[in-house]
Amino acid sequence: MNIDEALQAIKSSPECFVTFRQDTGEIREVKNLTSEASAEDRMARLFAATSVPSGVPTVSRFLESASVTAESLNDLVEETRRAYESMTARVKIINGWRYQSLSELVAILELGDFPYPTTQNDSYLLLEIIFDVRDTELNPALIRRLLAVADSQHIDIPGEPSVGSLRLYLWRYEMKTTTFVQYWHEHLRGGVVPFLIGPSTFAGDLRVADQIIINDLIGLVRAQWPFGVKQRAMIALGKIGPPAGSEAARAIREEVYDSTDWIIAQRDRVLARIETVPGLWCDCNHCRRGKVTEDSSDILILRDCPRCYGLGLIPSFC
């Protein structure tokens, strides 16, 4: 659809939903909407059969027809194309991090110089690659360099507590449970939910038996936040196991509902871990600390292991 054809279609109703092909910016479809239509009618129109072939990367925008001109439409076409170029360049760089030397990856953190279009906000992906995917390649020299970066606070990530995510990864790598517990007591105890989500993962990986931390994790399970918050805390409690105690099991039973087969199985596996003796469990040899790489994704994604449900442990009789 060229600009003139698209403009004519857009002008035939007060509002419209325009679909652009991301890689070329081409306008593929215009769905006309009326402000008088009911919400049900508008949704039916939006989800009606599309003429865009499956597999074609697209992005759609709501537009008010009166404000659309040929010039503004051309601008949207170019904006869509440039955004896609930037996105694909970013994905290519991040995927390349999986194969660059760890020394080069550490250098990115040391200099704070992220290759465009990646930014410092992609630090979490770089840390996942270093510590969750390629941690067996770490050596004392690299750890010394990473400790220096942590001390310099170059890569504090927005939304994370003041210690910085790198320090938490290093404590986990070095199994500094006592240091982590002290940090939690001083900076996180009874803290607001957003600042506990990331650290809760490390609490589980370190299998802390500290009651203050366990109580905070139980609080996350009961928090009125999206399920992902409850799920991370639930898995952390499952990794901790029997020391999490009956209150943790009760909270999980009351707060984690029968939503999907996966969630039911994951919840039941966590409860089994909490309510059975540690000697009945062994390390899962299909994952790293309960995570596996999602190879079908265009970009690195770590997901819960399908064998151990994210615990990194399986019953010894499995």
C-alpha beads as a LAMMPS data file, in Angstrom:
LAMMPS data file: protein, C-alpha beads

318 atoms
317 bonds

1 atom types
1 bond types

-500.0 500.0 xlo xhi
-500.0 500.0 ylo yhi
-500.0 500.0 zlo zhi

Masses

1 110.0

Atoms # bond

1 1 1 0.000 0.000 0.000
2 1 1 1.554 3.320 -1.032
3 1 1 1.211 6.585 0.889
4 1 1 -1.666 7.928 -1.193
5 1 1 -3.665 4.681 -0.881
6 1 1 -3.030 4.491 2.845
7 1 1 -3.968 8.154 3.351
8 1 1 -7.239 7.656 1.498
9 1 1 -8.085 4.629 3.658
10 1 1 -7.136 6.474 6.865
11 1 1 -9.306 9.485 6.016
12 1 1 -12.420 7.340 5.581
13 1 1 -12.997 7.142 9.372
14 1 1 -12.231 9.306 12.424
15 1 1 -9.794 6.760 13.887
16 1 1 -7.791 3.896 12.503
17 1 1 -5.354 1.143 13.387
18 1 1 -2.453 1.150 10.938
19 1 1 -0.067 -1.783 10.580
20 1 1 3.469 -1.193 9.285
21 1 1 5.980 -3.786 8.146
22 1 1 8.894 -3.232 10.518
23 1 1 11.852 -4.039 8.301
24 1 1 10.750 -1.857 5.365
25 1 1 8.296 0.574 6.991
26 1 1 5.724 -0.370 4.349
27 1 1 2.082 0.194 5.340
28 1 1 0.409 -3.199 5.145
29 1 1 -3.074 -2.625 6.507
30 1 1 -5.509 0.045 7.698
31 1 1 -8.407 -0.897 9.973
32 1 1 -10.994 1.849 10.283
33 1 1 -12.640 2.573 13.623
34 1 1 -15.472 4.806 14.731
35 1 1 -15.576 6.600 18.057
36 1 1 -19.275 5.712 18.458
37 1 1 -18.663 1.964 18.270
38 1 1 -18.894 -0.074 21.462
39 1 1 -15.770 -1.483 23.040
40 1 1 -16.817 -4.965 21.879
41 1 1 -17.231 -3.795 18.277
42 1 1 -13.865 -2.057 18.319
43 1 1 -12.141 -5.169 19.679
44 1 1 -13.878 -7.342 17.087
45 1 1 -12.628 -5.030 14.365
46 1 1 -9.087 -5.001 15.694
47 1 1 -8.892 -8.792 15.975
48 1 1 -10.618 -9.515 12.683
49 1 1 -8.749 -11.588 10.122
50 1 1 -5.677 -9.775 8.848
51 1 1 -4.241 -9.633 5.353
52 1 1 -0.688 -9.538 6.721
53 1 1 1.082 -12.895 6.174
54 1 1 2.214 -14.703 9.302
55 1 1 5.900 -14.351 10.052
56 1 1 6.107 -10.799 8.733
57 1 1 7.468 -8.471 11.471
58 1 1 4.905 -5.729 12.044
59 1 1 4.058 -2.909 14.406
60 1 1 0.673 -1.182 14.642
61 1 1 -0.391 2.278 15.758
62 1 1 -3.678 3.971 16.590
63 1 1 -4.022 7.196 14.594
64 1 1 -6.564 10.014 14.630
65 1 1 -7.311 10.507 10.966
66 1 1 -7.722 14.292 11.108
67 1 1 -4.098 14.738 12.186
68 1 1 -2.588 12.453 9.530
69 1 1 -0.955 13.955 6.450
70 1 1 1.141 12.464 3.678
71 1 1 4.210 14.019 5.330
72 1 1 3.448 12.604 8.802
73 1 1 2.730 9.210 7.294
74 1 1 6.073 9.234 5.480
75 1 1 7.724 10.137 8.788
76 1 1 6.080 7.145 10.469
77 1 1 7.281 4.850 7.684
78 1 1 10.872 6.050 8.148
79 1 1 10.616 5.945 11.956
80 1 1 9.385 2.340 11.800
81 1 1 12.220 1.283 9.504
82 1 1 14.914 3.012 11.567
83 1 1 13.573 1.554 14.822
84 1 1 13.705 -1.950 13.314
85 1 1 17.274 -1.424 12.111
86 1 1 18.274 -0.312 15.601
87 1 1 16.478 -3.256 17.208
88 1 1 18.080 -5.854 14.922
89 1 1 21.525 -4.286 15.417
90 1 1 21.044 -4.480 19.193
91 1 1 19.974 -8.127 19.007
92 1 1 22.995 -8.978 16.848
93 1 1 25.376 -7.389 19.364
94 1 1 23.768 -9.093 22.373
95 1 1 23.779 -12.481 20.671
96 1 1 27.438 -11.905 19.816
97 1 1 28.235 -11.478 23.517
98 1 1 27.667 -15.206 23.936
99 1 1 30.766 -15.868 21.811
100 1 1 33.081 -12.942 22.626
101 1 1 35.878 -13.582 25.078
102 1 1 34.944 -12.959 28.699
103 1 1 37.849 -10.536 28.907
104 1 1 36.195 -8.383 26.233
105 1 1 32.848 -8.537 28.010
106 1 1 34.425 -7.476 31.285
107 1 1 36.099 -4.601 29.430
108 1 1 32.664 -3.307 28.388
109 1 1 31.728 -3.144 32.061
110 1 1 35.054 -1.592 33.046
111 1 1 34.755 1.218 30.507
112 1 1 30.979 1.577 30.665
113 1 1 31.224 1.750 26.866
114 1 1 28.334 -0.246 25.432
115 1 1 28.415 -0.561 21.632
116 1 1 25.561 1.355 20.000
117 1 1 22.645 0.710 20.001
118 1 1 23.062 -1.246 23.246
119 1 1 23.114 0.882 26.385
120 1 1 23.981 0.560 30.049
121 1 1 20.408 -0.672 30.568
122 1 1 21.524 -3.881 28.823
123 1 1 23.933 -4.574 31.693
124 1 1 21.556 -7.178 33.082
125 1 1 21.856 -9.219 29.871
126 1 1 25.636 -8.960 29.930
127 1 1 25.703 -10.100 33.571
128 1 1 23.396 -13.024 32.782
129 1 1 25.738 -14.137 29.999
130 1 1 28.825 -13.863 32.216
131 1 1 27.393 -15.425 35.373
132 1 1 24.469 -17.615 34.261
133 1 1 25.614 -18.891 30.872
134 1 1 29.423 -18.784 30.883
135 1 1 30.368 -18.768 34.566
136 1 1 32.485 -21.907 34.178
137 1 1 34.908 -19.781 32.099
138 1 1 35.530 -17.294 34.902
139 1 1 38.969 -17.279 36.520
140 1 1 40.597 -15.378 39.421
141 1 1 41.951 -12.622 37.155
142 1 1 38.505 -11.920 35.700
143 1 1 36.923 -11.976 39.152
144 1 1 39.453 -9.390 40.363
145 1 1 38.528 -7.140 37.442
146 1 1 34.818 -7.590 38.113
147 1 1 35.302 -6.782 41.798
148 1 1 37.040 -3.559 40.794
149 1 1 34.084 -2.663 38.559
150 1 1 31.663 -3.379 41.403
151 1 1 33.699 -1.104 43.675
152 1 1 33.615 1.660 41.061
153 1 1 29.784 1.454 40.810
154 1 1 30.009 1.809 37.038
155 1 1 27.085 -0.455 36.347
156 1 1 24.440 0.211 38.948
157 1 1 21.183 -0.638 37.220
158 1 1 18.088 1.571 37.655
159 1 1 15.609 -0.114 39.964
160 1 1 18.204 -2.218 41.742
161 1 1 19.303 -1.571 45.357
162 1 1 22.389 0.503 46.046
163 1 1 24.860 -2.383 46.168
164 1 1 24.415 -2.996 42.432
165 1 1 23.580 -6.215 40.615
166 1 1 27.203 -7.073 39.852
167 1 1 28.029 -7.300 43.543
168 1 1 25.119 -9.725 44.054
169 1 1 26.354 -11.909 41.188
170 1 1 29.851 -11.924 42.665
171 1 1 28.603 -12.873 46.115
172 1 1 26.695 -15.761 44.596
173 1 1 29.687 -16.873 42.513
174 1 1 31.907 -16.836 45.602
175 1 1 29.113 -18.276 47.806
176 1 1 29.394 -15.391 50.273
177 1 1 26.149 -16.194 52.032
178 1 1 27.043 -14.409 55.271
179 1 1 27.853 -11.189 53.405
180 1 1 24.603 -11.423 51.437
181 1 1 22.550 -11.968 54.600
182 1 1 24.215 -8.990 56.290
183 1 1 23.470 -6.824 53.244
184 1 1 19.819 -7.910 53.230
185 1 1 19.458 -7.109 56.952
186 1 1 20.985 -3.656 56.524
187 1 1 19.405 -2.554 53.233
188 1 1 16.451 -4.746 52.262
189 1 1 14.774 -5.975 55.443
190 1 1 11.037 -5.405 55.118
191 1 1 11.722 -3.396 51.968
192 1 1 9.254 -2.454 49.253
193 1 1 8.539 -5.125 46.692
194 1 1 10.447 -3.835 43.627
195 1 1 13.768 -3.814 45.463
196 1 1 13.347 -7.423 46.625
197 1 1 12.530 -9.092 43.297
198 1 1 16.117 -9.326 41.982
199 1 1 17.811 -10.134 45.304
200 1 1 15.234 -12.853 46.013
201 1 1 16.726 -14.909 43.197
202 1 1 20.159 -14.759 44.841
203 1 1 18.651 -15.653 48.223
204 1 1 17.376 -18.854 46.659
205 1 1 20.623 -19.648 44.840
206 1 1 22.584 -19.152 48.077
207 1 1 19.944 -21.245 49.926
208 1 1 19.927 -18.865 52.853
209 1 1 18.305 -20.188 56.022
210 1 1 17.986 -16.759 57.632
211 1 1 14.496 -16.248 59.059
212 1 1 14.344 -12.523 58.273
213 1 1 15.015 -13.194 54.595
214 1 1 12.593 -16.127 54.565
215 1 1 9.882 -13.913 56.078
216 1 1 10.506 -11.262 53.416
217 1 1 10.240 -13.903 50.694
218 1 1 6.953 -15.107 52.182
219 1 1 5.839 -11.470 52.087
220 1 1 6.629 -11.392 48.370
221 1 1 4.512 -14.494 47.806
222 1 1 1.617 -12.749 49.524
223 1 1 2.224 -9.344 47.889
224 1 1 -0.507 -7.895 45.687
225 1 1 1.780 -7.648 42.693
226 1 1 1.863 -9.432 39.309
227 1 1 2.323 -13.193 39.509
228 1 1 5.939 -12.980 38.348
229 1 1 6.825 -11.475 41.731
230 1 1 5.186 -14.334 43.619
231 1 1 6.754 -16.873 41.283
232 1 1 10.355 -15.664 41.811
233 1 1 9.860 -15.679 45.577
234 1 1 8.204 -19.104 45.469
235 1 1 11.141 -20.573 43.543
236 1 1 13.614 -18.989 45.972
237 1 1 11.784 -20.605 48.891
238 1 1 11.823 -23.915 47.044
239 1 1 15.587 -23.685 46.576
240 1 1 15.995 -22.937 50.294
241 1 1 13.950 -26.058 51.017
242 1 1 12.925 -27.278 54.508
243 1 1 14.353 -24.224 56.353
244 1 1 11.691 -22.142 54.589
245 1 1 9.196 -23.815 56.924
246 1 1 5.470 -24.382 57.164
247 1 1 4.564 -20.682 56.858
248 1 1 6.184 -20.570 53.433
249 1 1 4.292 -23.684 52.346
250 1 1 1.030 -22.225 53.639
251 1 1 1.561 -18.945 51.785
252 1 1 2.337 -20.763 48.539
253 1 1 -0.777 -22.946 48.832
254 1 1 -2.967 -19.926 49.525
255 1 1 -1.486 -17.529 46.980
256 1 1 -0.448 -19.640 43.966
257 1 1 -3.593 -20.805 42.211
258 1 1 -4.346 -23.574 39.708
259 1 1 -3.815 -21.359 36.655
260 1 1 -1.848 -23.487 34.156
261 1 1 -0.437 -27.001 34.126
262 1 1 3.083 -25.538 34.376
263 1 1 2.292 -23.348 37.385
264 1 1 0.527 -26.218 39.157
265 1 1 3.486 -28.544 38.575
266 1 1 6.004 -25.880 39.593
267 1 1 4.096 -25.046 42.771
268 1 1 3.758 -28.711 43.705
269 1 1 7.469 -29.305 43.113
270 1 1 8.349 -26.328 45.332
271 1 1 6.053 -27.623 48.090
272 1 1 7.583 -31.081 47.822
273 1 1 11.036 -29.580 48.201
274 1 1 10.035 -27.553 51.285
275 1 1 8.211 -30.443 52.936
276 1 1 10.705 -33.276 52.390
277 1 1 14.156 -33.899 53.822
278 1 1 17.132 -32.482 51.858
279 1 1 18.724 -35.900 51.359
280 1 1 15.994 -36.871 48.916
281 1 1 17.110 -34.234 46.393
282 1 1 20.032 -34.001 43.971
283 1 1 21.313 -31.402 41.518
284 1 1 19.582 -31.190 38.145
285 1 1 22.114 -31.890 35.395
286 1 1 20.010 -30.277 32.658
287 1 1 20.441 -26.646 33.734
288 1 1 22.427 -24.006 35.587
289 1 1 20.752 -23.165 38.894
290 1 1 17.341 -23.936 37.449
291 1 1 17.758 -21.952 34.213
292 1 1 18.185 -23.032 30.607
293 1 1 18.744 -20.977 27.463
294 1 1 15.737 -20.493 25.213
295 1 1 17.422 -21.278 21.898
296 1 1 14.294 -20.653 19.803
297 1 1 14.288 -16.958 20.744
298 1 1 15.897 -14.243 18.605
299 1 1 17.683 -12.932 21.698
300 1 1 19.130 -14.594 24.792
301 1 1 16.360 -15.609 27.175
302 1 1 16.827 -17.726 30.292
303 1 1 13.773 -19.697 31.309
304 1 1 12.947 -22.121 34.074
305 1 1 14.285 -25.605 33.414
306 1 1 11.475 -27.945 32.287
307 1 1 12.947 -30.852 34.250
308 1 1 13.402 -29.253 37.677
309 1 1 10.858 -26.418 37.270
310 1 1 13.461 -23.781 38.024
311 1 1 14.735 -25.215 41.317
312 1 1 18.042 -26.601 40.075
313 1 1 17.207 -29.705 42.136
314 1 1 15.205 -32.819 41.446
315 1 1 13.934 -35.608 43.711
316 1 1 16.563 -38.330 43.752
317 1 1 14.029 -40.885 42.616
318 1 1 13.218 -38.953 39.389

Bonds

1 1 1 2
2 1 2 3
3 1 3 4
4 1 4 5
5 1 5 6
6 1 6 7
7 1 7 8
8 1 8 9
9 1 9 10
10 1 10 11
11 1 11 12
12 1 12 13
13 1 13 14
14 1 14 15
15 1 15 16
16 1 16 17
17 1 17 18
18 1 18 19
19 1 19 20
20 1 20 21
21 1 21 22
22 1 22 23
23 1 23 24
24 1 24 25
25 1 25 26
26 1 26 27
27 1 27 28
28 1 28 29
29 1 29 30
30 1 30 31
31 1 31 32
32 1 32 33
33 1 33 34
34 1 34 35
35 1 35 36
36 1 36 37
37 1 37 38
38 1 38 39
39 1 39 40
40 1 40 41
41 1 41 42
42 1 42 43
43 1 43 44
44 1 44 45
45 1 45 46
46 1 46 47
47 1 47 48
48 1 48 49
49 1 49 50
50 1 50 51
51 1 51 52
52 1 52 53
53 1 53 54
54 1 54 55
55 1 55 56
56 1 56 57
57 1 57 58
58 1 58 59
59 1 59 60
60 1 60 61
61 1 61 62
62 1 62 63
63 1 63 64
64 1 64 65
65 1 65 66
66 1 66 67
67 1 67 68
68 1 68 69
69 1 69 70
70 1 70 71
71 1 71 72
72 1 72 73
73 1 73 74
74 1 74 75
75 1 75 76
76 1 76 77
77 1 77 78
78 1 78 79
79 1 79 80
80 1 80 81
81 1 81 82
82 1 82 83
83 1 83 84
84 1 84 85
85 1 85 86
86 1 86 87
87 1 87 88
88 1 88 89
89 1 89 90
90 1 90 91
91 1 91 92
92 1 92 93
93 1 93 94
94 1 94 95
95 1 95 96
96 1 96 97
97 1 97 98
98 1 98 99
99 1 99 100
100 1 100 101
101 1 101 102
102 1 102 103
103 1 103 104
104 1 104 105
105 1 105 106
106 1 106 107
107 1 107 108
108 1 108 109
109 1 109 110
110 1 110 111
111 1 111 112
112 1 112 113
113 1 113 114
114 1 114 115
115 1 115 116
116 1 116 117
117 1 117 118
118 1 118 119
119 1 119 120
120 1 120 121
121 1 121 122
122 1 122 123
123 1 123 124
124 1 124 125
125 1 125 126
126 1 126 127
127 1 127 128
128 1 128 129
129 1 129 130
130 1 130 131
131 1 131 132
132 1 132 133
133 1 133 134
134 1 134 135
135 1 135 136
136 1 136 137
137 1 137 138
138 1 138 139
139 1 139 140
140 1 140 141
141 1 141 142
142 1 142 143
143 1 143 144
144 1 144 145
145 1 145 146
146 1 146 147
147 1 147 148
148 1 148 149
149 1 149 150
150 1 150 151
151 1 151 152
152 1 152 153
153 1 153 154
154 1 154 155
155 1 155 156
156 1 156 157
157 1 157 158
158 1 158 159
159 1 159 160
160 1 160 161
161 1 161 162
162 1 162 163
163 1 163 164
164 1 164 165
165 1 165 166
166 1 166 167
167 1 167 168
168 1 168 169
169 1 169 170
170 1 170 171
171 1 171 172
172 1 172 173
173 1 173 174
174 1 174 175
175 1 175 176
176 1 176 177
177 1 177 178
178 1 178 179
179 1 179 180
180 1 180 181
181 1 181 182
182 1 182 183
183 1 183 184
184 1 184 185
185 1 185 186
186 1 186 187
187 1 187 188
188 1 188 189
189 1 189 190
190 1 190 191
191 1 191 192
192 1 192 193
193 1 193 194
194 1 194 195
195 1 195 196
196 1 196 197
197 1 197 198
198 1 198 199
199 1 199 200
200 1 200 201
201 1 201 202
202 1 202 203
203 1 203 204
204 1 204 205
205 1 205 206
206 1 206 207
207 1 207 208
208 1 208 209
209 1 209 210
210 1 210 211
211 1 211 212
212 1 212 213
213 1 213 214
214 1 214 215
215 1 215 216
216 1 216 217
217 1 217 218
218 1 218 219
219 1 219 220
220 1 220 221
221 1 221 222
222 1 222 223
223 1 223 224
224 1 224 225
225 1 225 226
226 1 226 227
227 1 227 228
228 1 228 229
229 1 229 230
230 1 230 231
231 1 231 232
232 1 232 233
233 1 233 234
234 1 234 235
235 1 235 236
236 1 236 237
237 1 237 238
238 1 238 239
239 1 239 240
240 1 240 241
241 1 241 242
242 1 242 243
243 1 243 244
244 1 244 245
245 1 245 246
246 1 246 247
247 1 247 248
248 1 248 249
249 1 249 250
250 1 250 251
251 1 251 252
252 1 252 253
253 1 253 254
254 1 254 255
255 1 255 256
256 1 256 257
257 1 257 258
258 1 258 259
259 1 259 260
260 1 260 261
261 1 261 262
262 1 262 263
263 1 263 264
264 1 264 265
265 1 265 266
266 1 266 267
267 1 267 268
268 1 268 269
269 1 269 270
270 1 270 271
271 1 271 272
272 1 272 273
273 1 273 274
274 1 274 275
275 1 275 276
276 1 276 277
277 1 277 278
278 1 278 279
279 1 279 280
280 1 280 281
281 1 281 282
282 1 282 283
283 1 283 284
284 1 284 285
285 1 285 286
286 1 286 287
287 1 287 288
288 1 288 289
289 1 289 290
290 1 290 291
291 1 291 292
292 1 292 293
293 1 293 294
294 1 294 295
295 1 295 296
296 1 296 297
297 1 297 298
298 1 298 299
299 1 299 300
300 1 300 301
301 1 301 302
302 1 302 303
303 1 303 304
304 1 304 305
305 1 305 306
306 1 306 307
307 1 307 308
308 1 308 309
309 1 309 310
310 1 310 311
311 1 311 312
312 1 312 313
313 1 313 314
314 1 314 315
315 1 315 316
316 1 316 317
317 1 317 318
